[in-house]
Amino acid sequence: MTTAQHKIGSGFGARSTADDVLQGIDLSGRLAIVTGGYSGLGLETTRALTKAGAHVVVPARRRAVAEQALADLDRVEVDELDLGDLESVRAFADRFLASGRTIDIVIDNAGIMACPETRVGPGWEAQFATNHLGHYALVNRLWPAIQPGGARVVSVSSGGHHLSGIRWDDLHWRQGYDKWQAYGQAKTANVLFAVHLDKLGREHGVRAFSLHPGGILTPLQRHLAQEEMIERGWIDETGAPVDPDAFKTPQQGAATQVWAATSPQLDGMGGVYCEDCDIAEPAPTDGARGGVKDWAIDPEQAARLWDVSAEITGVNAFASGS
């Protein structure tokens, strides 16, 4: 399989911050939607985008918490959205579309990781439903407002996509649940979503990207017991990182998604998976960390997942007659 997954020498790296990649970029007059843009990497993403002049809409499941977290930022508005509830997704999109505004940037940042087995909607596995299906439905419902000729959609994945491809025979883990493999499937889905959205959107001038933000200790770890994080070698008994150099700060962790959303270095490109503020290389075959797995950028699997997602959610902005 030929691939565009090769570094372009962006000049940035693992320790670059969101502010670093926005140096010299004026986002005045641009509108961005950042799901989960009030906590962890999302908060730093919102902060950086507004600092560069963008107006940011933050859809939030916990609206009051979001309003408090974002109270000191200008050019931010908060609305309600539960990605695990497709009716909530529809309602948010309808409210936004009724405003008559256009969207320049969508960053699908919100997500859950390694949660206990949880069912949402009609029995969907929560990580696949929240991390993938909710964002799939959101972008498709917002499509009429996504600005042709320059908009970007950024799907925040993870190196966790190495843990599992798509389990086509059991998407919702009804035949035994593994929280880490379920997370891996959801993160693979985030990459495949960007691959196919870019294929569909490029004729309209809309490009899509996915990325691994890096290892960062944020509220994403809320479902992990301290003992498990100690066992994995992430933190010690006091809660401090065992190896501080192994983790990025939230400002560094937000950099790659901000770079993918705004960098002129990516003009004319799309459908690629990024890490450390550059396009990622294919994953090493020796099992070493980093890079993107073949199963996550396979265009046939991406098209298949799109069709399955459309069937599951009943939403497809690109279907004939839509």
C-alpha positions in Angstrom: 0.0 0.0 0.0 1.5 3.3 -1.0 1.2 6.0 1.6 1.6 9.7 2.2 2.7 8.9 5.8 6.1 10.5 5.7 7.5 13.4 7.7 7.7 16.8 6.0 10.2 18.4 8.3 7.8 20.9 9.9 10.5 22.3 12.2 8.4 21.5 15.3 8.6 18.5 17.5 7.5 16.7 20.6 8.2 19.6 22.9 6.6 22.3 20.8 3.5 23.9 22.3 0.2 25.0 20.8 1.4 28.6 21.1 4.6 27.7 19.3 2.8 26.3 16.2 0.5 29.3 16.1 3.3 31.8 15.9 2.6 34.2 13.1 -0.9 32.7 12.4 -3.8 35.1 12.6 -7.1 33.3 13.2 -9.2 36.5 13.5 -12.7 35.9 11.9 -12.3 32.1 12.0 -14.7 29.9 13.9 -13.6 26.6 15.5 -15.6 23.9 17.2 -13.6 22.0 19.8 -15.4 19.1 21.5 -14.3 18.7 25.1 -12.6 22.0 24.8 -12.8 22.8 28.5 -10.5 20.1 30.0 -7.0 18.7 29.6 -5.8 19.1 26.0 -9.1 20.5 24.9 -8.8 23.5 27.3 -5.2 24.2 26.1 -6.5 23.9 22.5 -9.3 26.4 23.1 -6.9 28.7 24.9 -4.4 28.7 22.1 -7.0 29.2 19.3 -8.6 32.1 21.0 -5.3 33.7 21.7 -4.6 33.6 18.0 -7.9 35.4 17.4 -10.4 32.5 16.7 -13.9 32.3 18.1 -14.3 28.9 19.6 -17.6 27.0 20.3 -17.2 24.4 23.0 -19.9 21.7 23.1 -19.8 20.2 26.5 -21.5 17.3 28.3 -20.9 19.2 31.6 -22.0 22.7 30.6 -21.6 24.3 34.0 -18.1 22.9 34.5 -17.1 24.1 31.0 -18.4 27.6 31.6 -16.4 27.8 34.8 -13.2 26.5 33.2 -13.5 28.9 30.3 -14.7 32.0 32.2 -11.4 33.8 31.8 -11.2 33.4 28.0 -12.6 35.8 25.4 -14.3 34.7 22.2 -15.6 31.4 23.6 -19.2 30.1 23.8 -20.4 26.9 25.5 -23.3 24.7 24.4 -24.6 21.4 25.5 -23.6 18.1 23.8 -23.4 14.5 24.9 -21.6 12.5 22.2 -23.0 9.3 23.6 -26.5 10.5 22.8 -27.3 11.0 19.1 -30.4 13.1 19.9 -28.1 15.4 21.8 -25.8 15.5 18.8 -28.7 16.4 16.5 -30.0 19.1 18.8 -26.6 20.8 19.1 -26.1 20.7 15.3 -29.5 22.1 14.7 -28.9 25.0 17.1 -25.6 25.8 15.4 -27.0 25.5 11.9 -29.8 27.8 12.9 -27.3 30.5 13.8 -26.3 30.8 10.1 -22.6 30.7 10.8 -19.9 28.8 9.0 -17.2 26.6 10.5 -13.5 26.8 9.6 -12.1 24.3 12.0 -13.6 21.2 13.8 -11.4 19.5 16.3 -13.0 16.2 17.5 -11.1 16.2 20.8 -13.4 14.8 23.4 -13.1 11.2 24.4 -13.0 8.5 27.1 -10.4 5.9 27.7 -10.3 2.4 29.2 -13.6 2.8 31.0 -15.4 -0.1 32.7 -17.9 -1.8 30.3 -20.5 0.8 29.7 -23.5 0.8 27.3 -25.0 3.9 25.7 -27.9 4.4 23.3 -29.3 1.0 22.1 -26.5 -1.0 23.8 -23.5 0.5 22.0 -20.1 0.1 23.6 -19.3 3.5 25.1 -15.8 4.1 23.9 -16.7 3.3 20.2 -19.9 5.3 20.5 -18.5 8.4 22.2 -15.1 8.6 20.6 -16.2 7.6 17.1 -19.9 7.4 16.4 -20.8 10.7 18.2 -18.1 12.6 16.3 -19.1 10.9 13.0 -22.7 12.0 13.5 -21.6 15.5 14.6 -19.5 16.3 11.6 -22.0 14.9 9.2 -24.8 17.0 10.7 -22.6 20.1 10.7 -21.5 19.5 7.2 -23.8 22.2 5.7 -21.9 24.8 7.8 -18.4 23.5 7.2 -16.7 26.1 5.1 -15.8 24.9 1.6 -12.4 25.9 0.2 -10.3 25.8 3.4 -12.0 24.2 6.4 -10.2 21.4 8.3 -11.6 18.6 10.4 -9.2 17.1 13.0 -9.8 13.8 14.6 -7.9 13.3 17.8 -6.8 9.6 17.9 -4.0 8.1 19.9 -1.0 5.8 19.8 -3.6 3.5 21.4 -4.8 2.6 17.9 -1.9 0.1 17.9 -3.9 -2.0 20.4 -6.6 -3.0 18.0 -8.0 -2.7 14.5 -11.7 -2.7 13.9 -13.5 -5.8 15.2 -15.9 -6.1 12.3 -17.6 -9.2 13.8 -18.2 -7.6 17.2 -18.0 -3.8 17.1 -19.7 -3.4 20.4 -17.9 -6.0 22.4 -20.9 -8.2 23.1 -18.6 -11.3 23.2 -16.4 -10.3 26.1 -15.1 -6.9 26.9 -11.5 -5.7 27.1 -11.3 -2.0 28.1 -7.9 -1.4 26.4 -8.6 -3.2 23.2 -12.0 -1.4 23.0 -10.1 1.9 23.4 -7.7 0.8 20.6 -10.6 0.1 18.3 -12.2 3.5 19.0 -8.9 5.2 18.3 -8.4 3.3 15.1 -11.9 4.4 14.1 -10.8 8.0 14.6 -8.0 7.6 12.1 -10.2 5.8 9.6 -12.8 8.5 9.9 -10.3 11.2 8.9 -9.1 9.1 6.0 -12.5 8.7 4.4 -13.8 12.2 5.3 -10.8 13.6 3.5 -11.6 11.6 0.4 -15.2 12.8 0.4 -14.4 16.4 1.4 -11.4 17.2 -0.7 -13.5 18.1 -3.8 -15.1 20.8 -1.6 -11.8 22.0 -0.3 -12.3 20.5 3.1 -9.4 18.4 4.4 -9.3 16.0 7.4 -6.4 14.9 9.6 -6.0 12.6 12.6 -3.2 12.5 15.2 -1.6 11.1 18.3 -1.2 14.0 20.8 1.5 12.1 22.8 1.5 10.8 26.4 0.0 13.4 28.8 -1.4 13.0 32.2 -4.8 14.6 32.0 -8.4 13.9 33.2 -8.6 11.3 30.4 -7.1 8.9 32.9 -10.2 9.3 35.2 -11.2 5.7 34.8 -7.8 4.2 35.8 -7.1 3.3 39.4 -3.9 4.7 40.8 -2.6 1.2 41.3 -3.0 0.5 37.6 -1.0 3.6 36.6 1.7 2.7 39.1 1.8 -0.8 37.7 2.2 0.6 34.2 5.1 2.7 35.4 3.4 6.0 34.7 3.3 7.4 38.3 4.8 6.6 41.7 3.0 6.1 45.0 2.8 9.9 45.4 1.1 10.4 42.1 4.1 12.0 40.5 5.3 10.8 37.0 8.0 8.2 37.3 9.8 9.6 34.2 8.7 13.3 33.7 10.4 13.2 30.3 8.1 10.5 29.1 5.1 12.8 29.3 4.2 16.0 27.5 2.7 19.0 29.3 -0.9 19.7 28.3 0.4 22.7 26.3 2.7 20.4 24.4 0.0 17.7 24.0 -2.4 20.2 22.4 0.2 21.3 19.8 -0.2 18.6 17.2 -4.0 19.0 16.9 -3.6 22.8 16.7 -0.9 22.4 14.1 -3.1 20.0 12.0 -6.0 22.4 12.2 -4.1 25.6 11.2 -0.6 25.0 9.7 -0.1 26.3 6.1 2.5 23.5 5.9 -0.4 21.1 5.4 -2.2 23.1 2.6 -3.2 20.8 -0.2 -2.7 17.7 2.0 -5.1 15.6 4.1 -6.1 12.1 5.2 -2.9 11.6 7.1 -2.1 10.7 10.7 0.2 13.1 12.6 2.3 13.0 15.7 4.8 15.4 17.3 3.7 18.3 15.0 4.6 16.5 11.8 3.1 13.7 9.6 3.8 10.4 11.2 5.8 7.6 9.5 4.3 4.1 9.1 4.6 2.1 12.4 7.8 0.1 12.7 7.4 -3.6 11.9 9.5 -4.6 14.9 6.9 -3.5 17.4 8.6 -0.3 18.4 6.4 2.6 19.4 5.3 5.4 17.2 3.9 5.8 13.7 0.6 4.6 12.3 -0.6 1.1 11.7 -1.6 0.0 8.2 -5.0 -1.0 9.5 -5.8 2.6 10.5 -5.0 4.2 7.1 -6.4 1.5 4.8 -8.8 3.3 2.5 -11.0 0.2 2.0 -11.5 -0.2 5.8 -12.1 3.5 6.0 -14.9 3.3 3.5 -16.3 0.3 5.1 -16.4 2.0 8.6 -18.0 5.0 7.1 -20.8 2.9 5.6 -21.3 1.0 8.9 -21.3 4.2 10.9 -23.9 5.7 8.5 -26.1 2.6 8.9 -25.7 2.7 12.7 -26.4 6.4 13.2 -28.8 7.0 10.3 -26.7 10.0 9.2 -24.6 10.5 6.1 -24.1 14.0 4.6 -22.7 12.5 1.5 -25.4 10.0 0.6 -27.2 10.8 -2.6 -30.3 12.8 -2.0 -29.0 14.1 1.4 
